[in-house]
Amino acid sequence: MINASKNTFAPEERYETIRRYIMALLEEYTLSAREIARYLKIPEKDVPNHIEHIRKTMNRTGRQLIIESARCEHCNFVFKKRDKLTTPGKCPICKGRLISPILFRIVKTDE
């Protein structure tokens, strides 16, 4: 939107935050970081930071963030103990580089 008096661009109002958009997506779908980034048109490297903040706020919302671990497509090794929210580069067992991504979803908890 152009501000006519100063001939400058005025930012449009945002009614939702990126994290709220991500939460809404994850309540409907199970998605990888790449899919989230493509849908929201943000860099993929920013998604893990947003997911980490969402994980911290889940305790107060009556919902739970479910993280499905990455898995090696060659030997089916599952990266269960990995704390990072990024997909690993290669498998420690077979050294394969075809790794299925970490998947995220949000479910409601029964209280």
Protein Blocks (a to p, Z undefined) as FASTA:
>chain_A
ZZfklopacddddfbdfklmmmmmmmmpccdfklmmmmnopafklmmmmmmmmmmmmmmn
opacdddddddfklopacfklmbfcdcfbdfklopabdcddddddddddZZ
